Amino acid sequence: MFQAVVGDDCVEGAIGERKPGGIGLREIGGRRGGEVKISADGDKFSYARIETPRPRSKIEDALAGPEAFQDFVHATFLTEARATLEIVKSGRSNFGARHFIPSALQPAAREIYYRLFRFILRQRFWWADLFDRTQIKPPVPPAILRYRVSELLSVDRFLQIGEACADLIQQCVDDMDFDFANAQRVLDFGCGCGRTFRWLLPKYSGEFHGVDVDTEAIDWCNQHLHPGHFLACAPDPPLPYPADYFDVVYCFSVFTHLNESMQDAWLTELNRILKPGGVLLLTIFSKHAREGLDAEGQSTLQAAGFLHRRTKKLKGLVPEWYQTTLHLPEYMIHRLAAWFENTRYFEVPGGMQDVIAARKT
């Protein structure tokens, strides 16, 4: 059945009797901050969160706001959905040059703009690396690798968000009645340049693995993040691991880029390599991200629960299949039910992505 969990409290009465093994809605932050209402209709559910003022947690401070979980493919997509030429990035009005370009010329103008955008972006990477004087161990990855995971060049924010994501992972796994400290093997699926990995590795004695399609990021991780185990993988399954191998698999900002067939193929594969009783964590774009959709996108998402859109703006910087995907929470929760049990939804207040957790049967 269904249960709603806020902080350390279980909200009763919204749907009647509490029953184990249901779908939970959990607020990250450790303190009760609002009321959650759950309504059930057969095997479907809906929820509404009513926020009340309260102190912000360390996790919220780091992950709230558009830049925390917002990757640059998503930022591009939302900006285009608002019909601008990225003028909003400079804080100016989004009534942009596009409104003065004839419709027949807009495709060519867009391509010219995209090329210019990519050129300027590469110059920013070069300058950021030239003037980076950060002296920490392990070192900070190059600007282009940092940008691929967060659309940020700031070293401080890269580190702050990575640490908060690590704390969030630990909290969510523990809330699934699995002690993260006891995990023998953990997989970061879509590890990038190790933004989260670097914070978990020195704290636990378990074996930590990372995979990603970004071979540059994997090469960097193998050189600098010891004693982690890193492998470059293909865009499609399988992974080179035996069945029932990992206690925990987490995937941050991965399913927010895959089309539906890739999504389902990878859910099947992650179920294969996860031990019985193991925990899967993945993220989807939050209501704050979904609010940026245009009317057509909102309509499609509400009807199908799933929306995948493509852009050519970052051609050459990311793979062709790596685009922007938005889900309704109930869509992904019911999708996971084919492979997993005890699925819970963890809301990150103010964040651009929320976390869904599930345990393998």
N, C-alpha and C positions, 0 to 999 in steps of 0.2 A: 504494500500500500504506500502511503505517503507520510512523510514527516518533515517538519521545517525546523532547522536548528539555527539559532542566532547566538553567537558567543558561546557561553556554556549552558544556555537554556534551551529547552525544547518547547516550541510553541504548540500548545494543545488547544483543541476546540475548533480550529479552523476546518478540520476535516474529520473530527471525531477521534476515535481510538487510535493511539500510537501503536504501530506495529513495526517489528524489526525488518531489515532488508529492504526498506523503502527508499524512495528518492529523497534526498535531503538538500536543503538550501542553507548554506553555511556562510556567515559573514566573517570575513577576515578582519582581525584586529584585536580579538581577545576580550572585548567589552560589548555588552549589549548596546546597540545603537539605533534600534528601530523595530518596527513591527513587520512581520512577514505574514502575508495572507496566502493560503494555498487553497485552490479549488480543484476538485477532481471530477473528471467526466470520463468514466470507463478507465482506459489506460492512459489517458491524456491528463495533463495538468497545466495550470497557469499560476503565476505568482505576481505579487506586487509588493514592493518594498517601500515603507514609509520611513524616511530618515528623520532622526532627531539629533540635535547637537550632542557631541561628545568629543573627548580628546582623541587626537589622531594617533595611531600606532606607528611604530618605526616602518613597518611594511607599507602602510598607506602613504606615509610621507615620501617614500621612494617611488612607489608605483602609481600614485594618483597623477592625473594629468595626461595629456596626449602623447608625450614623448616617451613614457616609460616602456610600454609594450608595443608602441606604434612602430612598425617597421616601415622602411621607406617605400616599398611597393604599395602598402596600404595608404600611406600619406599621399602618394601620387594619385591613387584611385579616388580618394575622397575629394581631393582638390579638383580633379577633373569633373567629378560628379556635381560639384558646385559651379561648374561652368566658368572656371577662371583659368588664366595662364600663369598660375603660381604667384600672382601679384599679392595674394593674401599672405604669402610667406614673409614679405617685407612689412606686413602690418598695414598695407594700404587697402583701399576699397577693392572689392572683388569685381567691380565693373571694369573689366580689362579690355585689352586690345582686340580680343576676339570679336567684340561687338561692332568693331569698325571694319572687319575683314569680310568681304563677300563670301557667301556660303561655298561657292565653287572653288575658292582659293584656300579655304580653311584647311583641308588635308595637307596641302603643300606647306602652308605656313606652320602647321603643327609639327611636321617633320623637321623643318628648319629649326624650330624652337627646341625640339627634343635633342637634336644634335648639339646645339649651343648649350643646353642644360647639362648634357653629359660631359662636354668639354670643360665647363666651369667647375663641375663637380670634381673632376680629376685634378684640376688645379688646386682645389681646396684640400684634397687628400695630400698632395705633395707638400703644400705649405704647412699643414698640420703636423706631418711627420718631421719636416725640417726644423720646426721650432719646439718639438716635444722634448722636454727636459725631465720627464718623470723618471725617478729612480726608485723603483720598487721591484720586489721579487714575489712571484714571477713577473716578468716585464709585461707592459701593456702592448697588445697587438697593434699592427699598423692601422692607420686611419681608415683605409678602405674596408678592412675586415671588421672594424668596430661599426662602421656605417651600415654595413650589410645587415647587422642584427638589430639596429636601433635608430637609424637615421640621425645619429649624433656623432659629433667629433669630440665632444667634451670627454676628457679622460675621467674627470671626477664623477660625472653622471654615469659613465660606463661602469665604473666600479661600484657606485652606490646602487644602481639598479641590479647589477649582478648579485650583490650581497643580499638585497631584499628578495630577489627571486629564489635564492638558495634558502633563505628563512621561510619563504612561502611554501616551497617544496617540502621542507621538513615538517612544517605545521600541518599541511594537508595530508601527508602520509600518516603522521601520528594520529590525526583525526579519523583516519580510516581503520583505526585499531591495529595498526602495524607500526612497531617501533623502528623508525628509520635507522637508528644506531645499530640495529641487529641485522640490517640488510647485508648479505654476503656479496651480492653483485648488483650494481646499479647501472642503467644505461641512460645516457643523455642522447635521445634520438633527435637529431638536428642540433648538434652541440655548437655549431658555428666556431667561433674563435675562443670558446670556453668562458664566456662572460659569467655564467652561473657555475660551471664546473670548477673553476679556480677557487671558489669559496667552500665547496663541499670536500674537495680532495684532501686538504690537510686536517680536517676535523674528524674523519671517520676511518676505521681500519678496513672497511670493505673494499672490494675490487670495483673500480670505476671505469666505465667504458663510454666512449663517445663516437657517434657516427654522423656524417654529413656528406652532402653531395658537393660541398665546396672544398675542393682538393687543396686550395691555398690555405684555407683555415685549418684543415686537418694537418697539413705539413707544419704549420706554425705550432699547433697544439702538441704534436709529437716532439718538437724541438724544445718546448718550454714548460709544458705542464706534466711534470713527472710526479708519481709513477702511473699516470693515467694511460689507458689503452685506447688508441684512436684509429679509426678506419674510414677511408672514403667509401661511399656506397653509391649505387646506381639510383636513379629516380624511382625505380620500381623494385618490388621485392624479388628474391628473398635476401635476408641478411645472413652472413656466414656464421651463425650461432646455432647450437643445437636447441631442440625443443626444451621447454621448461628450464631455462637457463638463468633468468634474471628475477630478483625479488622485487625490484622497482624499475619502472620505465617512465621517464617523464619527457614530454614533448611540448616545449614552449615555442609558440609562433611557428608551428609546422602545419597543422591542419587549417590554418588561416590562409594557406596558399595553394591547396590541392583541389583539383576537380573531384567530382564525386566518385568516379571509378578508382582514382588513385587513393582517395581517402579510404574507401572500403577495402582495397587491396592491402593497404598498410595496417588497418585495424586487424585484419585477419592474421597478418604476419606478426604483429606485436603480441597478439593473443597466443600465437604459437611459441614464442620465445620467453613468455612470462610464466613463471612458476605458478602452479595452483595456489590460490590464496595471495598471489602477488598483486601489487598495486600499479595501476596505470594512471598517470596524470596527463591531461592535455589542456590546451587553452583554445578558446574561441573569442571572437570579438564581442565586447560587452554592449549593453544598450547605448552607452555613450558613443561608441563607434558607429552603431547602426543608425543613430540619429542623423548622421551625415549623408545618408543615402538620398538620392533623388526620388521622385514619386514613382518612377518606373521600377527602380530597384526595391523600394519599400513594398510595392505591390507583389513583385516576384518573390521576395523573401517571405512575406506573410503567407503567400499561397503555397509555396513549396518547402519553406523552412530552410532553404539552402540557396545561396546566390554566389556564382563564380563569375568574375569579370576580368577582362584582360586589357593591358595597355602596352604600347610599344615604346613608351618613354624611356625605359631603362634597358633597352635592347643592348646586349653586349655586357651589361653589368650583372644581370641575373639570367638564369635559364629561361627559355621561352615558356615552359610550363609553369613557372613560378609566378603566380599572379595573386589575386586577392579573392578570398572566400569568406563569406559571412554566414553564420548559422543562427537559427533560433535555438534557445537552450533545449526546448522540448524535442526538437528534431534530433540533436546530437545525443541526448540522453536515451531516446528510444532506439537510435541507431546502435548505440553501445550495448543495448540489452541483448543483442544477438550473440555477443561474445562474453559479456561480463555481468556481474551482479553487484548489488549494493552500490548503485551509482549515486553520486552526490554532486551538487553544484555549489561551488565556492565563489561568492561574489567578492570582487576587490573594489571597494567603494571608490568611485572617481577614476578607476583605471580603464584602460582601453581594451583589456582582455580579462576574462574571468577563467576560473579553473574548473574542470570537470574531473572527478576522480572515480575510479571503479576498481573492483577486485575481481580477479579471474576465478571462475567457478572451479 
